[in-house]
Amino acid sequence: MTDYKLLTAQIKSLAEDDHNFIPVLSNASALIKSTLPDLNWAGFYLVKKDQLVLGPFQGNVACIHIAKGRGVCGTAWAEDKTQLVEDVHQFPGHIACDSASNSEIVVPIHNKITAEIVGVLDIDSPSLSRFTEEDRTGLEELVKGLEEVTEWE
């Protein structure tokens, strides 16, 4: 069982020296990937005009651009809602950036000043049904912590 409160506190602590989104998200992706078991990818896609663009991550190579409403990440952005997908192969319009991924969770991230979506946290696992409601709640709280400490350009 993951201690999401501790993980969130660690991420916020790492942001004390610099609140810029690049180092904050870089350290967050490394910490998530090394802390949560059974992952093959943990990282961020950032909103750039009308698409999501690959941001800091840990894992195998990834898709660079994702359209709004497309795949799990684009759907989370379009609906402004966490997507917890037990089997990505059953998700309509799933984008197979890494064929080893079987389940995924994606959480939208907002700018604390404008409240606009600035990106998404994307986490993949090679296992089916890897993510639970506990993970959803914990990762949504983690993202709220990120939103508190991150400055967006």
Contacts in CASP RR format, 6 or more apart in sequence:
PFRMAT RR
TARGET T0000
AUTHOR 0000-0000-0000
METHOD contacts of the structure
MODEL  1
MTDYKLLTAQIKSLAEDDHNFIPVLSNASALIKSTLPDLNWAGFYLVKKD
QLVLGPFQGNVACIHIAKGRGVCGTAWAEDKTQLVEDVHQFPGHIACDSA
SNSEIVVPIHNKITAEIVGVLDIDSPSLSRFTEEDRTGLEELVKGLEEVT
EWE
1 134 0 8 1.000
2 35 0 8 1.000
2 36 0 8 1.000
2 134 0 8 1.000
2 135 0 8 1.000
2 138 0 8 1.000
4 137 0 8 1.000
4 138 0 8 1.000
4 139 0 8 1.000
4 141 0 8 1.000
4 142 0 8 1.000
5 141 0 8 1.000
7 31 0 8 1.000
7 32 0 8 1.000
7 35 0 8 1.000
7 142 0 8 1.000
8 138 0 8 1.000
8 141 0 8 1.000
8 142 0 8 1.000
8 144 0 8 1.000
8 145 0 8 1.000
10 31 0 8 1.000
11 24 0 8 1.000
11 27 0 8 1.000
11 28 0 8 1.000
11 31 0 8 1.000
11 142 0 8 1.000
11 145 0 8 1.000
11 146 0 8 1.000
11 149 0 8 1.000
12 145 0 8 1.000
12 148 0 8 1.000
12 149 0 8 1.000
14 24 0 8 1.000
14 27 0 8 1.000
14 28 0 8 1.000
14 31 0 8 1.000
15 23 0 8 1.000
15 24 0 8 1.000
15 27 0 8 1.000
15 149 0 8 1.000
15 150 0 8 1.000
16 149 0 8 1.000
18 24 0 8 1.000
19 149 0 8 1.000
19 150 0 8 1.000
19 151 0 8 1.000
20 150 0 8 1.000
20 151 0 8 1.000
20 153 0 8 1.000
21 46 0 8 1.000
21 118 0 8 1.000
21 150 0 8 1.000
21 151 0 8 1.000
21 152 0 8 1.000
21 153 0 8 1.000
22 56 0 8 1.000
24 146 0 8 1.000
24 149 0 8 1.000
24 150 0 8 1.000
25 43 0 8 1.000
25 44 0 8 1.000
25 55 0 8 1.000
25 56 0 8 1.000
25 146 0 8 1.000
25 150 0 8 1.000
26 56 0 8 1.000
28 43 0 8 1.000
28 44 0 8 1.000
28 56 0 8 1.000
28 121 0 8 1.000
28 146 0 8 1.000
29 42 0 8 1.000
29 43 0 8 1.000
29 44 0 8 1.000
29 56 0 8 1.000
29 57 0 8 1.000
29 58 0 8 1.000
30 58 0 8 1.000
32 39 0 8 1.000
32 42 0 8 1.000
32 43 0 8 1.000
32 58 0 8 1.000
32 121 0 8 1.000
32 123 0 8 1.000
32 142 0 8 1.000
33 39 0 8 1.000
33 41 0 8 1.000
33 42 0 8 1.000
33 43 0 8 1.000
33 58 0 8 1.000
33 59 0 8 1.000
34 58 0 8 1.000
36 42 0 8 1.000
36 123 0 8 1.000
38 125 0 8 1.000
38 126 0 8 1.000
38 127 0 8 1.000
38 130 0 8 1.000
39 123 0 8 1.000
39 124 0 8 1.000
39 125 0 8 1.000
39 130 0 8 1.000
40 59 0 8 1.000
40 60 0 8 1.000
40 98 0 8 1.000
40 100 0 8 1.000
40 101 0 8 1.000
40 124 0 8 1.000
40 125 0 8 1.000
40 126 0 8 1.000
41 57 0 8 1.000
41 58 0 8 1.000
41 59 0 8 1.000
41 60 0 8 1.000
41 62 0 8 1.000
41 98 0 8 1.000
41 101 0 8 1.000
41 122 0 8 1.000
41 123 0 8 1.000
41 124 0 8 1.000
42 57 0 8 1.000
42 58 0 8 1.000
42 59 0 8 1.000
42 122 0 8 1.000
42 123 0 8 1.000
42 124 0 8 1.000
43 55 0 8 1.000
43 56 0 8 1.000
43 57 0 8 1.000
43 58 0 8 1.000
43 121 0 8 1.000
43 122 0 8 1.000
43 123 0 8 1.000
44 55 0 8 1.000
44 56 0 8 1.000
44 57 0 8 1.000
44 109 0 8 1.000
44 119 0 8 1.000
44 120 0 8 1.000
44 121 0 8 1.000
44 122 0 8 1.000
45 52 0 8 1.000
45 53 0 8 1.000
45 54 0 8 1.000
45 55 0 8 1.000
45 66 0 8 1.000
45 73 0 8 1.000
45 119 0 8 1.000
45 120 0 8 1.000
45 122 0 8 1.000
46 52 0 8 1.000
46 53 0 8 1.000
46 54 0 8 1.000
46 55 0 8 1.000
46 118 0 8 1.000
46 119 0 8 1.000
47 53 0 8 1.000
47 77 0 8 1.000
47 116 0 8 1.000
47 117 0 8 1.000
47 118 0 8 1.000
47 119 0 8 1.000
50 67 0 8 1.000
50 68 0 8 1.000
51 65 0 8 1.000
51 66 0 8 1.000
51 67 0 8 1.000
51 68 0 8 1.000
52 65 0 8 1.000
52 66 0 8 1.000
52 67 0 8 1.000
52 68 0 8 1.000
52 73 0 8 1.000
52 74 0 8 1.000
52 77 0 8 1.000
52 119 0 8 1.000
52 120 0 8 1.000
53 64 0 8 1.000
53 65 0 8 1.000
54 62 0 8 1.000
54 63 0 8 1.000
54 64 0 8 1.000
54 65 0 8 1.000
57 122 0 8 1.000
60 98 0 8 1.000
60 100 0 8 1.000
61 97 0 8 1.000
61 98 0 8 1.000
62 97 0 8 1.000
62 98 0 8 1.000
63 95 0 8 1.000
63 97 0 8 1.000
66 73 0 8 1.000
66 74 0 8 1.000
66 95 0 8 1.000
67 74 0 8 1.000
68 74 0 8 1.000
68 77 0 8 1.000
68 78 0 8 1.000
69 75 0 8 1.000
69 77 0 8 1.000
69 78 0 8 1.000
69 79 0 8 1.000
70 93 0 8 1.000
70 95 0 8 1.000
71 91 0 8 1.000
71 93 0 8 1.000
71 94 0 8 1.000
71 95 0 8 1.000
72 83 0 8 1.000
72 85 0 8 1.000
72 88 0 8 1.000
72 91 0 8 1.000
72 94 0 8 1.000
72 95 0 8 1.000
72 104 0 8 1.000
72 106 0 8 1.000
72 122 0 8 1.000
73 95 0 8 1.000
73 106 0 8 1.000
73 120 0 8 1.000
73 122 0 8 1.000
74 106 0 8 1.000
74 120 0 8 1.000
75 83 0 8 1.000
75 106 0 8 1.000
76 82 0 8 1.000
76 83 0 8 1.000
76 106 0 8 1.000
76 107 0 8 1.000
76 108 0 8 1.000
76 120 0 8 1.000
77 108 0 8 1.000
77 117 0 8 1.000
77 119 0 8 1.000
77 120 0 8 1.000
80 108 0 8 1.000
80 117 0 8 1.000
81 108 0 8 1.000
82 105 0 8 1.000
82 106 0 8 1.000
82 107 0 8 1.000
82 108 0 8 1.000
82 136 0 8 1.000
82 139 0 8 1.000
82 140 0 8 1.000
83 104 0 8 1.000
83 105 0 8 1.000
83 106 0 8 1.000
84 105 0 8 1.000
84 131 0 8 1.000
84 133 0 8 1.000
84 135 0 8 1.000
84 136 0 8 1.000
85 91 0 8 1.000
85 94 0 8 1.000
85 103 0 8 1.000
85 104 0 8 1.000
85 105 0 8 1.000
85 131 0 8 1.000
86 103 0 8 1.000
86 128 0 8 1.000
86 129 0 8 1.000
86 131 0 8 1.000
87 102 0 8 1.000
87 103 0 8 1.000
87 128 0 8 1.000
87 129 0 8 1.000
88 94 0 8 1.000
88 96 0 8 1.000
88 101 0 8 1.000
88 102 0 8 1.000
88 103 0 8 1.000
88 104 0 8 1.000
88 124 0 8 1.000
89 102 0 8 1.000
91 104 0 8 1.000
98 124 0 8 1.000
100 126 0 8 1.000
101 124 0 8 1.000
101 125 0 8 1.000
101 126 0 8 1.000
102 125 0 8 1.000
102 126 0 8 1.000
102 127 0 8 1.000
102 128 0 8 1.000
102 130 0 8 1.000
103 124 0 8 1.000
103 125 0 8 1.000
103 127 0 8 1.000
103 128 0 8 1.000
103 129 0 8 1.000
103 130 0 8 1.000
103 131 0 8 1.000
104 122 0 8 1.000
104 123 0 8 1.000
104 124 0 8 1.000
104 125 0 8 1.000
104 131 0 8 1.000
105 122 0 8 1.000
105 123 0 8 1.000
105 131 0 8 1.000
105 135 0 8 1.000
105 136 0 8 1.000
105 139 0 8 1.000
106 120 0 8 1.000
106 121 0 8 1.000
106 122 0 8 1.000
106 123 0 8 1.000
107 120 0 8 1.000
107 121 0 8 1.000
107 136 0 8 1.000
107 139 0 8 1.000
107 140 0 8 1.000
107 142 0 8 1.000
107 143 0 8 1.000
108 117 0 8 1.000
108 119 0 8 1.000
108 120 0 8 1.000
108 143 0 8 1.000
109 117 0 8 1.000
109 118 0 8 1.000
109 119 0 8 1.000
109 120 0 8 1.000
109 121 0 8 1.000
109 143 0 8 1.000
109 146 0 8 1.000
109 147 0 8 1.000
110 116 0 8 1.000
110 117 0 8 1.000
110 118 0 8 1.000
110 147 0 8 1.000
111 117 0 8 1.000
111 118 0 8 1.000
111 147 0 8 1.000
111 152 0 8 1.000
112 147 0 8 1.000
112 148 0 8 1.000
112 150 0 8 1.000
118 152 0 8 1.000
121 139 0 8 1.000
121 142 0 8 1.000
121 143 0 8 1.000
121 146 0 8 1.000
123 131 0 8 1.000
123 139 0 8 1.000
125 131 0 8 1.000
END
